[in-house]
Amino acid sequence: MEYEIEPSDVKSKLVGGDVVLIDVREGWERDVAAIQPSRHIPMGDVPAHLQELDPEDHIIVYCHHGVRSMNVTAWLRQQGLEKVQSMRGGIDRWSKTVDPKVPLY
């Protein structure tokens, strides 16, 4: 499984209901724009929530532009969660290519 996934592919997986979407941005960012359904775990809090994540789930992580989510993806894979991917371009790219109703910031 590749480390990154395109926003259009994330949308397809969300429709199918076979993915867990995790938002690793800060609370104020999520207040501005979010993708639903998603779970909010700020990047700094991910280690404290590791035991809550199921290694069998396909987990997709997103942030603003894809940098934090890639770091979280790499860390989660190092912890043994092999089915984790980062959404390429973050919520910014999602807004531009998938859902223009999600505000840019």
C-alpha positions in Angstrom: 0.0 0.0 0.0 1.4 3.4 -1.0 2.0 6.1 1.6 -0.3 8.6 -0.1 -3.8 8.5 -1.6 -5.5 10.9 -3.9 -8.5 12.9 -2.5 -10.8 11.5 -5.2 -9.9 8.0 -4.1 -10.6 9.0 -0.4 -14.1 10.2 -1.5 -14.8 6.8 -3.1 -13.7 5.0 0.0 -15.8 7.2 2.3 -18.9 6.5 0.1 -18.1 2.8 0.5 -17.7 3.2 4.2 -14.6 1.0 4.4 -12.1 3.6 5.7 -11.4 5.5 8.9 -10.6 9.2 8.2 -8.4 11.0 10.8 -7.9 14.8 10.9 -4.6 15.6 12.5 -4.9 19.4 12.3 -5.4 21.8 15.3 -8.9 22.5 16.7 -9.1 26.0 15.2 -8.4 24.5 11.7 -11.1 22.0 12.1 -13.5 24.8 13.1 -12.8 26.5 9.8 -13.1 23.4 7.6 -13.5 19.7 8.0 -14.3 16.5 6.0 -17.1 14.4 7.5 -17.2 11.8 8.7 -13.7 12.1 10.3 -12.2 11.7 13.7 -10.2 14.6 15.1 -6.9 13.7 16.7 -4.4 16.6 16.6 -0.9 15.5 15.5 0.6 15.9 19.0 -2.1 13.7 20.5 -1.8 10.8 18.1 0.7 8.8 20.3 -1.8 9.0 23.3 -4.6 7.5 21.0 -2.5 4.8 19.4 -4.2 2.0 21.3 -7.6 3.2 20.0 -6.7 2.6 16.4 -7.4 -0.8 14.9 -4.4 -2.2 12.8 -7.0 -4.0 10.6 -8.7 -0.7 9.6 -7.7 1.2 6.5 -6.8 4.6 8.0 -6.5 7.7 6.0 -4.9 10.7 7.7 -5.3 14.3 6.5 -4.1 17.8 7.5 -4.0 21.2 5.7 -1.5 20.4 2.9 -0.3 16.9 3.5 2.9 17.4 5.4 1.7 16.6 9.0 -0.5 13.8 7.7 2.5 12.2 6.0 4.6 12.5 9.2 1.8 10.8 11.2 1.3 8.1 8.5 5.0 7.3 8.7 5.0 7.2 12.5 1.9 5.0 12.6 3.4 2.6 10.1 6.5 2.4 12.3 4.2 1.4 15.1 2.9 -1.6 13.1 -0.3 -0.1 11.4 0.4 -1.1 7.9 -2.9 0.1 6.3 -2.4 3.9 6.9 -2.2 6.4 4.1 -1.9 10.2 3.9 -4.3 12.2 1.8 -2.1 13.9 -0.9 -2.5 17.7 -0.7 -4.6 17.6 2.5 -7.9 19.4 2.9 -6.7 22.2 0.6 -6.5 19.8 -2.3 -9.8 18.2 -1.2 -11.5 21.6 -1.4 -10.1 22.3 -4.9 -10.7 18.9 -6.5 -13.5 17.1 -4.6 -15.7 19.4 -2.6 -15.6 23.1 -3.2 -18.1 23.7 -0.4 -15.3 23.0 2.1 -13.7 26.4 2.8 -10.1 27.1 1.8 -7.9 28.8 4.4 
